[in-house]
Amino acid sequence: MSRYDVAVIGAGMAGASLAAEIADARTVILIEAEAHPGYHSTGRSAAFWSETYGGPAIQPLTTASGGFLAAPPGDFADAPFLLPRGAVHIAREEGRRALDALADSFAVSGVPLRKLGRGALAIHGLRPGWHFGLAEPSCADIDVARLHAAYLKRARTRGAALATDARVVGVRRGKMWRIETKAGTIEAATLVNAAGAWADEVAAMAGVRPIGIQPYRRTVAQLRVDPPAPADLPLIVDALGRFYFKPEAGGRLWVSPHDETPCPAGDCAAEEIDVAIAIDRLQQVVDWRVGRVERAWAGLRSFAPDRRPVYGPDPGDPGFFWCAGQGGFGIQTAPAAAKLAAALLLGEAGDPMIAAVDPSPYLATRFDA
């Protein structure tokens, strides 16, 4: 039997980044159900960093993470994780109020946003009716795989262990947590629930009251289009939340119907109907011909009832630590979120990165009955 100060269930972005932050202060093991970490959510991201994504409640964590992602320390990475992309939120007449509401909601945030008329949208082949836009120049592409790998490497370098193919099958509370996995038994003083879509299942297994974290399926399709998607095309986002699309290498296009379909935790796959909806919505925006669907996939996004992430000790058991409910924004907020969670777990002052972040909206204690 192996014993650690902290056992982190889930080695996706949330678990890996937190382990990297605490492994120089505690003995840590990352427990991963799959053969490779990040299989279900981290590895299926649409790979963009947007300060408006997730709304004003998430923006402080996203903004605080931006500097690290754009210019990481040399001992963490040798190149930026962000590449300039820009985003344009677009609307027809029926979406104009939503576009205005988006601008108003970030008016005091410091996020640079600029209203655009049709003449300034500069989207080749834009169909009639799309007259309104809101530019978000700070939006960037994010190298998700390299960021995740860097966090795993830092965690290992600082002494953290990684157990893969180690699905948790039972958890018992004693003086220590006893965690039964398919790869063996682990004991730890603190159990961190970074299990993503499985977070409530892990809580129930541990005898902790579930929060109500719900997994949702999100679909993305990679298309060949004619004319090829311009490499400098910004991320295009519908103000009413019905689609987004962005260019990929070789003139390809990634498009999503912005779906959120409740589903059980598991290995979800793209449904043909959702891919068809994505293509139909794309063709209502631009007159490009869709040549073929090269591939399509779906990832899991998991939200707490109030759609804010959940960090910190459980109100009923301080030895059970939540690091869950990151929705679709867990990657773009990872640096600041990991610093915040680490400060809460270690009982230390927060890193300067999160000095301007109020932790109270994200604490697990907000669910204390």
Backbone torsions as a table, in degrees:
resi	resn	phi	psi	omega
1	MET	NA	135.6	179.9
2	SER	-98.7	141.5	179.5
3	ARG	-122.9	138.2	-178.4
4	TYR	-140.9	161.0	171.6
5	ASP	-68.8	-41.8	-174.5
6	VAL	-135.0	129.0	171.5
7	ALA	-111.3	122.6	-179.2
8	VAL	-105.4	114.9	178.9
9	ILE	-88.9	112.1	-178.2
10	GLY	111.6	119.5	-177.7
11	ALA	-113.1	25.6	170.3
12	GLY	-72.0	-161.8	-175.0
13	MET	-60.4	-41.3	-177.5
14	ALA	-63.7	-51.1	-178.0
15	GLY	-68.0	-41.6	-178.4
16	ALA	-64.8	-43.4	-177.8
17	SER	-68.2	-39.8	177.6
18	LEU	-66.3	-43.3	178.8
19	ALA	-59.4	-40.1	179.4
20	ALA	-62.9	-32.2	-178.0
21	GLU	-79.4	-25.5	-173.7
22	ILE	-110.7	-8.7	-171.1
23	ALA	-69.6	-16.0	175.1
24	ASP	-86.5	-4.5	-179.7
25	ALA	-117.6	-18.8	-178.8
26	ARG	-140.0	156.3	169.8
27	THR	-79.7	132.2	-169.1
28	VAL	-135.0	142.4	167.9
29	ILE	-128.6	134.8	172.2
30	LEU	-95.3	126.8	-178.3
31	ILE	-110.6	114.9	-174.7
32	GLU	-118.7	129.1	-177.9
33	ALA	-70.8	-32.3	-174.7
34	GLU	-92.4	172.1	178.2
35	ALA	-70.9	-27.8	-179.3
36	HIS	-131.5	131.4	179.6
37	PRO	-63.4	149.1	174.0
38	GLY	81.4	20.2	-173.2
39	TYR	-69.5	-40.9	-168.2
40	HIS	-88.7	-40.4	-175.6
41	SER	-119.3	-54.5	-177.0
42	THR	-57.1	-42.2	-176.6
43	GLY	-79.9	1.4	-177.2
44	ARG	-125.8	26.6	-177.6
45	SER	-75.3	151.4	173.0
46	ALA	-77.3	-4.7	165.0
47	ALA	62.7	51.5	168.9
48	PHE	-135.4	155.4	179.3
49	TRP	-115.4	116.6	-176.5
50	SER	-136.9	125.9	-178.1
51	GLU	-69.5	-19.8	177.6
52	THR	-89.3	-13.4	-174.5
53	TYR	-69.6	125.8	-176.7
54	GLY	95.1	-12.3	176.3
55	GLY	90.0	178.0	-177.3
56	PRO	-59.9	-26.9	-179.7
57	ALA	-69.5	-25.8	-177.5
58	ILE	-96.5	-25.1	-173.0
59	GLN	-53.1	-40.2	-179.7
60	PRO	-58.3	-38.6	178.9
61	LEU	-70.3	-38.9	179.2
62	THR	-65.1	-49.4	-178.5
63	THR	-62.0	-42.7	179.5
64	ALA	-63.0	-27.8	-179.8
65	SER	-80.9	-19.0	-170.5
66	GLY	-59.0	-44.8	-177.6
67	GLY	-63.3	-41.5	178.5
68	PHE	-63.5	-44.2	-177.8
69	LEU	-69.1	-34.1	-179.4
70	ALA	-78.4	-30.0	-178.0
71	ALA	-145.2	73.5	-177.0
72	PRO	-67.3	153.8	176.2
73	PRO	-58.3	148.2	-177.1
74	GLY	-62.1	-27.3	179.0
75	ASP	-82.9	-1.3	178.1
76	PHE	-106.2	-42.9	-179.1
77	ALA	-156.9	154.3	-177.8
78	ASP	-101.4	7.6	179.3
79	ALA	-157.1	157.1	178.9
80	PRO	-61.3	152.8	173.1
81	PHE	-91.8	-13.1	-178.6
82	LEU	-108.2	139.9	172.5
83	LEU	-125.4	133.5	-176.3
84	PRO	-55.2	136.0	177.2
85	ARG	-135.2	-49.3	-172.7
86	GLY	77.2	155.6	176.9
87	ALA	-137.3	151.0	172.6
88	VAL	-130.9	119.5	173.7
89	HIS	-86.8	128.1	-174.0
90	ILE	-122.0	157.8	-178.0
91	ALA	-154.2	148.9	163.7
92	ARG	-92.2	-173.6	-175.2
93	GLU	-56.5	-39.7	-176.5
94	GLU	-70.3	-15.2	179.5
95	GLY	-104.6	5.4	-174.9
96	ARG	-62.9	-41.1	179.5
97	ARG	-64.3	-38.2	178.8
98	ALA	-64.9	-37.7	178.2
99	LEU	-65.6	-43.1	177.4
100	ASP	-64.2	-39.8	179.6
101	ALA	-64.3	-37.2	177.4
102	LEU	-62.3	-47.3	178.9
103	ALA	-61.0	-43.4	-178.9
104	ASP	-64.7	-36.8	-175.5
105	SER	-68.1	-20.7	179.3
106	PHE	-111.1	15.9	-173.4
107	ALA	-60.6	-34.3	-177.2
108	VAL	-107.6	12.5	-174.2
109	SER	-86.2	-20.7	-173.2
110	GLY	88.1	-3.7	176.6
111	VAL	-72.1	124.0	-178.8
112	PRO	-73.3	119.1	177.5
113	LEU	-132.9	143.5	-177.8
114	ARG	-140.6	126.3	179.6
115	LYS	-72.2	141.5	-178.1
116	LEU	-126.5	143.4	168.1
117	GLY	-91.5	173.0	-176.2
118	ARG	-55.6	-39.2	-177.1
119	GLY	-63.4	-20.6	-178.7
120	ALA	-100.4	0.0	-177.7
121	LEU	-70.2	-34.1	174.0
122	ALA	53.2	44.4	175.8
123	ILE	-110.3	110.6	-177.6
124	HIS	-61.3	132.7	177.8
125	GLY	79.7	13.7	-179.2
126	LEU	-63.4	130.1	-178.1
127	ARG	-76.3	158.6	179.4
128	PRO	-59.7	150.3	175.2
129	GLY	103.3	-21.7	-179.8
130	TRP	-88.3	85.9	-170.7
131	HIS	-99.6	-13.8	-168.4
132	PHE	-123.8	140.9	-179.6
133	GLY	-146.0	159.2	175.9
134	LEU	-137.0	112.8	-178.0
135	ALA	-82.2	137.5	175.1
136	GLU	-124.8	83.0	-171.4
137	PRO	-65.4	-21.5	-177.1
138	SER	-76.8	-12.0	-179.1
139	CYS	-58.8	142.3	-176.1
140	ALA	-144.0	157.5	167.4
141	ASP	-76.2	149.2	180.0
142	ILE	-127.2	134.0	179.4
143	ASP	-84.2	88.6	-171.9
144	VAL	-65.6	-47.4	-176.1
145	ALA	-61.3	-41.3	-178.3
146	ARG	-70.8	-36.4	177.0
147	LEU	-64.3	-46.4	179.6
148	HIS	-61.6	-44.5	179.7
149	ALA	-63.1	-37.3	179.5
150	ALA	-65.6	-39.4	177.6
151	TYR	-67.6	-41.6	177.5
152	LEU	-61.9	-41.8	179.7
153	LYS	-64.0	-43.8	179.3
154	ARG	-63.4	-41.1	178.7
155	ALA	-60.0	-46.0	179.7
156	ARG	-65.6	-42.2	-179.8
157	THR	-60.0	-34.6	-179.5
158	ARG	-86.9	5.8	172.0
159	GLY	106.9	-1.6	-179.6
160	ALA	-69.7	143.6	174.2
161	ALA	-95.2	156.0	177.7
162	LEU	-130.3	122.5	175.4
163	ALA	-111.0	116.1	177.1
164	THR	-103.9	168.8	-173.4
165	ASP	50.4	40.8	-172.6
166	ALA	-124.8	53.4	179.1
167	ARG	-57.5	133.6	179.4
168	VAL	-75.9	128.1	-178.9
169	VAL	-116.3	-8.6	178.4
170	GLY	-170.9	146.6	178.8
171	VAL	-137.9	129.8	177.5
172	ARG	-126.3	142.9	-179.3
173	ARG	-100.5	126.1	170.9
174	GLY	-138.7	-145.8	172.0
175	LYS	-61.6	-34.8	173.6
176	MET	-117.8	157.8	169.2
177	TRP	-75.9	133.1	175.4
178	ARG	-110.1	112.7	-172.9
179	ILE	-111.2	113.2	178.7
180	GLU	-90.2	124.6	177.7
181	THR	-126.1	168.2	177.9
182	LYS	-69.5	-10.9	178.4
183	ALA	-105.1	2.0	180.0
184	GLY	134.8	-176.4	-176.2
185	THR	-105.7	139.0	-178.2
186	ILE	-129.3	139.6	172.7
187	GLU	-115.6	142.9	-180.0
188	ALA	-152.0	149.4	177.2
189	ALA	-73.5	-36.7	179.4
190	THR	-124.9	135.1	176.4
191	LEU	-109.2	122.8	177.2
192	VAL	-101.3	125.0	179.7
193	ASN	-95.1	91.8	175.7
194	ALA	-114.7	41.2	-170.3
195	ALA	-89.4	9.0	175.1
196	GLY	58.5	-123.0	-177.7
197	ALA	-62.2	-20.5	-179.0
198	TRP	-95.6	9.6	-171.7
199	ALA	-59.3	-44.6	179.9
200	ASP	-68.1	-33.9	178.0
201	GLU	-64.7	-41.2	178.3
202	VAL	-64.7	-42.2	179.0
203	ALA	-59.9	-47.6	-179.2
204	ALA	-61.9	-39.8	178.2
205	MET	-60.7	-34.9	-177.5
206	ALA	-86.4	0.8	-178.5
207	GLY	78.1	19.3	178.8
208	VAL	-103.9	141.6	-177.7
209	ARG	-64.7	122.7	177.1
210	PRO	-62.3	152.5	-178.0
211	ILE	-88.4	-27.8	-173.7
212	GLY	104.4	34.2	178.2
213	ILE	-76.2	122.9	-174.3
214	GLN	-110.9	125.2	173.4
215	PRO	-78.3	145.1	175.5
216	TYR	-131.6	150.1	177.2
217	ARG	-93.6	135.4	176.0
218	ARG	-125.1	128.9	-174.3
219	THR	-103.0	139.7	172.0
220	VAL	-135.2	138.8	176.7
221	ALA	-124.3	142.0	174.6
222	GLN	-102.1	122.2	-173.7
223	LEU	-116.7	150.3	162.8
224	ARG	-93.9	125.7	-178.3
225	VAL	-126.3	156.8	178.4
226	ASP	-129.5	118.2	3.2
227	PRO	-70.7	159.7	178.2
228	PRO	-56.4	145.8	178.8
229	ALA	-62.2	127.5	179.6
230	PRO	-62.0	137.4	-178.2
231	ALA	-62.3	-27.6	-178.2
232	ASP	-95.7	10.8	176.8
233	LEU	-63.3	131.0	175.6
234	PRO	-71.8	167.0	168.1
235	LEU	-62.1	127.2	179.8
236	ILE	-107.2	124.0	-174.8
237	VAL	-125.6	131.7	176.6
238	ASP	-75.3	130.4	-179.8
239	ALA	-61.7	-25.3	179.6
240	LEU	-93.8	7.3	172.7
241	GLY	72.7	34.2	-177.5
242	ARG	-105.1	-11.4	179.7
243	PHE	-168.7	162.1	160.4
244	TYR	-150.0	153.4	176.1
245	PHE	-149.5	154.0	-177.3
246	LYS	-151.8	154.1	-179.6
247	PRO	-77.0	154.5	173.1
248	GLU	-127.6	176.9	-176.2
249	ALA	-58.7	146.6	174.8
250	GLY	72.0	25.4	178.7
251	GLY	77.3	8.5	178.4
252	ARG	-76.6	171.1	-179.4
253	LEU	-135.7	135.8	169.0
254	TRP	-99.8	129.9	179.8
255	VAL	-135.6	141.4	177.8
256	SER	-130.7	141.7	173.4
257	PRO	-79.9	9.3	178.3
258	HIS	58.0	34.8	-176.4
259	ASP	-76.0	150.0	170.1
260	GLU	-137.6	89.8	-177.5
261	THR	-102.4	117.5	178.6
262	PRO	-56.3	137.6	-178.5
263	CYS	-153.7	160.2	174.7
264	PRO	-73.1	157.8	174.7
265	ALA	-63.7	132.1	-178.8
266	GLY	167.8	-172.2	-178.8
267	ASP	-87.5	87.0	-175.1
268	CYS	-79.0	157.7	179.5
269	ALA	-133.1	156.8	178.4
270	ALA	-66.1	137.2	175.3
271	GLU	-92.8	142.3	-178.5
272	GLU	-57.5	-37.9	-178.0
273	ILE	-65.2	-37.0	-179.9
274	ASP	-70.6	-36.4	175.3
275	VAL	-64.7	-42.7	178.7
276	ALA	-62.7	-40.0	177.9
277	ILE	-63.6	-42.3	179.4
278	ALA	-59.9	-44.6	-179.5
279	ILE	-66.2	-42.1	179.2
280	ASP	-61.7	-41.8	-179.9
281	ARG	-69.0	-36.8	174.9
282	LEU	-60.0	-43.8	-176.1
283	GLN	-74.1	-12.4	170.4
284	GLN	-80.1	-11.9	-177.5
285	VAL	-102.4	-45.9	-176.9
286	VAL	-127.7	157.9	-178.4
287	ASP	-94.8	20.5	179.3
288	TRP	-68.8	145.2	176.5
289	ARG	-86.7	131.6	176.7
290	VAL	-87.1	113.8	-179.1
291	GLY	-74.9	-56.1	178.4
292	ARG	-161.4	160.2	172.6
293	VAL	-90.4	113.8	-178.6
294	GLU	-79.1	-37.3	175.2
295	ARG	-164.7	160.4	177.2
296	ALA	-146.5	147.5	-178.9
297	TRP	-149.0	167.6	176.3
298	ALA	-136.1	143.4	177.2
299	GLY	-122.3	165.6	-179.4
300	LEU	-97.8	134.4	174.2
301	ARG	-123.2	131.2	-173.9
302	SER	-123.5	126.3	-175.4
303	PHE	-121.3	141.2	165.0
304	ALA	-73.2	165.2	-177.1
305	PRO	-55.7	-32.6	-179.8
306	ASP	-95.8	6.8	175.1
307	ARG	63.4	24.5	172.2
308	ARG	-112.9	149.2	178.1
309	PRO	-65.0	163.1	-175.2
310	VAL	-123.6	116.0	-180.0
311	TYR	-129.9	147.2	172.5
312	GLY	111.5	173.9	-179.4
313	PRO	-63.8	145.5	175.0
314	ASP	-68.4	139.7	-179.0
315	PRO	-62.8	-21.5	-179.7
316	GLY	-94.5	-17.9	-178.5
317	ASP	-154.0	102.1	-176.6
318	PRO	-64.7	-13.3	176.4
319	GLY	-82.2	-5.2	177.4
320	PHE	-108.5	117.8	-170.2
321	PHE	-115.2	126.8	-179.0
322	TRP	-89.7	136.6	171.8
323	CYS	-146.4	72.5	-166.6
324	ALA	-148.9	178.4	175.9
325	GLY	71.9	32.3	-176.3
326	GLN	-80.8	0.7	177.1
327	GLY	55.1	-135.5	177.9
328	GLY	-99.3	9.7	-173.6
329	PHE	-115.6	14.3	-177.1
330	GLY	-67.9	-27.5	-179.7
331	ILE	-77.5	-47.8	-175.6
332	GLN	-70.0	-18.7	178.5
333	THR	-102.7	1.5	-169.3
334	ALA	-55.6	-46.6	-177.1
335	PRO	-59.6	-48.3	-179.3
336	ALA	-71.1	-40.3	-179.5
337	ALA	-62.4	-40.6	179.2
338	ALA	-66.2	-39.6	176.5
339	LYS	-62.7	-42.3	179.9
340	LEU	-64.6	-48.3	-179.4
341	ALA	-63.5	-39.5	179.5
342	ALA	-63.0	-42.2	178.4
343	ALA	-61.7	-40.6	179.4
344	LEU	-67.5	-40.5	-176.6
345	LEU	-72.3	-40.9	-177.2
346	LEU	-84.5	-12.7	-177.4
347	GLY	68.3	35.3	-177.6
348	GLU	-116.0	167.5	175.4
349	ALA	-65.5	147.0	-178.0
350	GLY	-71.9	154.6	175.4
351	ASP	-64.8	150.1	176.8
352	PRO	-53.9	-26.4	177.9
353	MET	-55.2	-34.8	-175.0
354	ILE	-107.7	19.7	-178.4
355	ALA	-59.5	-32.0	-177.9
356	ALA	-95.1	5.0	-177.8
357	VAL	-98.2	122.6	174.6
358	ASP	-81.5	115.5	-176.6
359	PRO	-74.4	-18.0	-169.9
360	SER	-57.9	-35.5	-179.5
361	PRO	-67.7	-13.7	-173.2
362	TYR	-108.7	-3.4	-173.0
363	LEU	-73.1	142.4	178.2
364	ALA	-63.3	-24.2	-178.5
365	THR	-65.1	-14.0	178.1
366	ARG	-67.8	-14.2	178.0
367	PHE	-96.4	9.8	-179.7
368	ASP	-68.8	117.3	-179.9
369	ALA	-70.9	NA	NA
